[in-house]
């Protein structure tokens, strides 16, 4: 039975947990088992994430404690901050999770924690909660655990046997900036648990090849988070770090969190009226290009364009910088070329390649496939656009990128981008 005291703790810890956005429920399938409670297919402290199939999944997002031995300037839970503090016992957290599940509030758990006493002490409690939920309460739903930098390999291995996904946040992509804002941390303490988890996942894959029923180890891989706008790093710095992380076999997602001004008295931090949400959104779009559209970091951002364009999405920005690539003939271009066309996604590009075997495609066919013709029409040619002078459209080369850009940028987006540029602090 949940008491009023326990619920008050939950309110405090759910509030402290909301700044961690590396919360995902995709990447694993945990089917129903006899004698177990819950499954994973593809209110208070409850967040919503999405599975690979697009299904919305409710997770209990909470911290075990918001006390912390570290004094990171950008963190709401830093040691020197005067906020309400609370700590849940292992038993209380397990009881909350099971009660919320039985009431159909949640389907899984996202659990993080401040570091108290030492990393091993905190990691031991997190691992104990995951172990008890699986073995004592027979909970078979999704569990995402935050790895504690500095914890021993034995504790990480134990936690990985019961968690679906584990994560450790990089926070700041540049180590010099990290040391300035969090003197007690360094990148080595972050990358070490990443490597240990990666090693465990790869070893587990080998074990499962030899023994089909060997227990799984972190089957949904790892994720991490970087804060955007708290330091002087450019979007190029951030995306280069992301690209390097995606080169690791177990890294599934890098999350970007626009810096929220939780420390207005520290001169090391910018004073922002609102988080840089447009910049955060552009980074997610660029991240998508890296993961699914076969772009390289230097194609999205380079020395001349170190930051993403706030007015237009990264793929459109690339297309306007490279008008020589266009127009692309929809009926002859390969899949890689189609992915470069603004307004075309991976699904529509796949549909085009498979549909044109049965006949030449028209703009009407493209609309039915979900192509955003408002953008794409300046970068493509297709059957009737090529052979009918009455319907011939002006391409990006004939109109020029400078004249085309205003046609593709809405006044609302221009205003949002202008407001965000005004909020930027010159670190130089």
Secondary structure, DSSP 8 states (H G I E B T S, - for coil): ---HHHHHHHHHHHHHHTT-------S--B---TT-B--B---TTEEEEE-TTS-EEEEEEEESB---S---TT-TT-TT------B--HHHHHHHHHHHHHTTS-SEEEEE----S-HHHHHHHHHHHHHHHHHTS-B-SEEEEE--TT--HHHHHHHHHH-SEEE---B-SSHHHHHHH-TT--HHHHHHHHHHHHHHHHHHHHHHHH-TT---SSTT-EEEEEEESSSS--HHHHHHHHHHHHTSTTEEEEEEEE-----TT-TTS---SS--HHHHHHHHHHHHHHHHS---HHHHS-SS--S--SSS-HHHHHHHH-GGG--EETTT--HHHHHTSTT--HHHHHHHHHHGGGS---HHHHHHTT--HHHHTTTEE-HHHHH-GGG----HHHH-HHHHHHHHS-HHHHHHHHHHHHH-----
